[in-house]
Amino acid sequence: VQLQASGGGLVQAGDSLRLSCAASALSFNSYIMGWFRQGRGNEREFLSAIDWSGATTYSSADSVKGRFTSSRDNAKKTAYLQMNSLKPEDTAVYYCAAAWSQVRDVTDYGRYTYYGRGTQVTVSS
């Protein structure tokens, strides 16, 4: 099973980016897809998660609420994180992860089953 995150890059403050997380060899429909990030010197931070159907998104971190949105396309086995109004403090490595639908705490990175390698997002002021 592989999760491949992509779409990161260098942008200016106020710009938007959409990250993608493509899954292979995975019963994609069975998993909650989560997004996390880790900035230099910071702990890993939960951002958002979305259930298998896409009907339910889990609470985003306060730092990104209203700016970041999760979505998914099960036919393409791909999850997305739309990031708007980016700020320099959003600079981090962004990770996607997949968790069984029965996971108790979607905000806990350690409870996920599969992990992507991460993609760097750098926001200049």
Disulfide bonds with the S-S distance in Angstrom:
Cys21-Cys96 2.10
